[in-house]
Amino acid sequence: MSQTDTSEEDPTTHAGQLLIRRRIPAPDNLDVQPEDAKYIAFYLKEGPGYLGAPCFVDEMLDIFTFSFTQPVLRHSMLALSSIVQPLYPEIESQARTYALRNLRHVLPEIQNAISKVKITTAHLISVTFLIYYSIATHELPKAHMHLRGLFAMLKEVDYISDDGSPIQRPPDPVMAFIYTLGIKADNILVDRNQPYAFPLLQFDERYFRQWFTKTHRSEYNLQICLASVHLSFLCNNVGHLREDAVQLRLRGGEGVEAVIAERAQIIRKKHNSWLLRPCIDQHIQAATNASANPSSSYSLNSCFLNFPPYIIFDPPVARMHFVHTSLLIQMSIAEQGTIEGFSEQVFDAAILICRIFAVVSVGQGNAVMWSDHSLTPLWLAGLVFGDKRRPFWEGLQWLGPTLSKVDKGGAFSSAAKIRDALIEYVRSGDNPWDILGKEFN
């Protein structure tokens, strides 16, 4: 659109206020700093990967464009971007000061919007960024509080119902993206011993396909996006199974194990169906075939011990495979009610998790960005290797240095905390979720 174009908003504008195509000057109350440029560049380049949404670049760009005229959104975006970068000691203090300066423009604005029940899309996105900011700084109760706030705000604007399912039709792409990020954050927090904010959810593929079709994605990208969202719902289902199994066993009564087994069987079928998604099945088959006959030039540094290398054809799919495989371990813990005596299938899953990450940790797939909140599968693999009935000491000895190697530095390193939690679990044998929760809090 030319500079002389004075037409009204493009008809493709999202419901509410996004994707405004006409030129609007920045508001007078925008606090612009010289350092902003580097953090904006980080948001555009690394933000999708950090949020676990590498295929949602379109929505991230929409949010960036919207931030030009929304100070609350701009400042929340800058605060998050500044704190999630690798924070080496010489820059950590500067980054924290910069982040706090931006947060001072965010929190009062959101509190005011909630008190007056005048919630806009900008407020919803900003709260979502606050959730991930608190996860990054390991303020887990605060992140959980923000997430509960987001859930309430989504209900207030009639985007979701009480059971957490979306009711907006057709889906607005950015609102659907916020909802998805909320589910992903909930899964991260539960893995760190926080309670669920979202209830047990059911994946509605037709709804999400409408979203992705609306944004004119290629068929392959659409399939990747569907697989990513589907996986988030699977994580929600498995996490609820694990928590509910604990509560059912505490209450006791006849038939408890049968109830847990029945629910686990239903989720296992959903788990297996994910592997049949077109983009996933193709990647796994290709990776399996290539791993059976690896190139002689393939570095031994990218292998997990003496196991064959995992060949990555598409990093986002490999990242999803990494998470999906870990759900087998979580389901086993929920079904068995114990963290020992794992089956061969579960042991193989732990091996596969490490094979995937061995490739990532030597540079392919951006290991440093994974290290902030996507390393739960390595934690679960460590629990399997620490099985008291058959400990796999070589695997545990590999995990320690590997987690240290992808440590992003500074006080907010997730890799170091997972490493320390594993050491404490093997030493004490205490409840692993309590140990991990204490490390991250």
Secondary structure, DSSP 4 states (H G I P E B T S, - for coil): --TT------TTPPSSS----S--PPPTT----TTHHHHHHHHHHHHHHHTT-TT-HHHHHHHHHHGGG-HHHHHHHHHHHHHHS---HHHHHHHHHHHHHHHTTTHHHHHHHHHTT---HHHHHHHHHHHHHHHHTT-HHHHHHHHHHHHHHHHHTTSB-TTS-B--SSPPHHHHHHHHHHHHHHHHHHHTTPPPSS------HHHHHHHHHHTT--HHHHHHHHHHHHHHHHHHHHHHHHHHHHHHHHH--TTHHHHHHHHHHHHHHHHHHHTTSHHHHHHHHHHHHHHHS--TTS-GGGSSTTSPPPPPS-HHHHHHHHHHHHHHHHHHHHHHSSSSS--HHHHHHHHHHHHHHHHHTTTTT-HHHHHHH--HHHHHHHHHHT-TTS--HHHHHHHHHHHHHT---STT-HHHHHHHHHHHHHHH---HHHHHHHHH-
